Amino acid sequence: MARIELDSPLFDYRLYRFGHTRQIFRGPKPKFTTGSISFIGGSGTFGRFTDHPFAELVGQKTGRPIANLGTEGAGPGFFLLDPVVLNVASQSSICVLQVMPANCISNRMFIVRPRRNARLHGVSEMLTGIYPEIDFNRFSYARAMLRHLSSIEDNRFRLIVNEMRNAWIARTRTLIAAIQAPILLFWLSQRAPHQEGEDTTDFWHYPNFVNQSMIDSVKEDTEGYVQCVTSDGMPQDLRVDGEPVLFRGNGEPIEMNRNFPSPETHHRAADALIPEINRMLKI
């Protein structure tokens, strides 16, 4: 069972399958009409742990049909594999492209699964050569592997960060070029996009490993850019009457949401997007 399906005691995501890969998206399934606003991104765009993600709120406030194509755990490379989804985005009036993390992209150091970008598929000889003392078979997720490697206090981790960042720029540019619609690049995070050399703890705030110089490298290829930095509603209490009702696949309770945008954050995100959307639509 997909982990988002485990949220059903509190949230009805109205899941449906669509596209070449038959990927699961959040419903209700849109009609994909001309003039709609499409939204591409990861878990924030999908709207985990909220009844009304910012894509839906934008649709309500603008009166336009929307297509929420957000996919949990996705990186830029995910959408390049699905020509049907790319076609939907290309037919929209505007495509809002959420900035996605750099650790969810295959690169010369490691490979992520094509449909589950957060999961690790394998590592290269280059990476095992840099860290010969590490047993990489112990890791199922790229983030967990990177957490461990970053805890080793040396300069080797910087090589991996640079590789991920270069791959992110290349893949994001390719995705932007593949979408034949005006693109509004959207930064949604609890932090601002810091420059290279800032405290490395910012690596672990979504979108992981993405900084200002990376944004500057790709936003020139888009028609607009919106930045929403907020921690409103965080952490989000997911308990009911003080008791957990959501559980991970291993039975561990999920009491607080500390990583995904809260309902309050989604409202802030929609409010940040609408003025730029109206400008691009010349309203």
Disulfide bonds with the S-S distance in Angstrom:
none
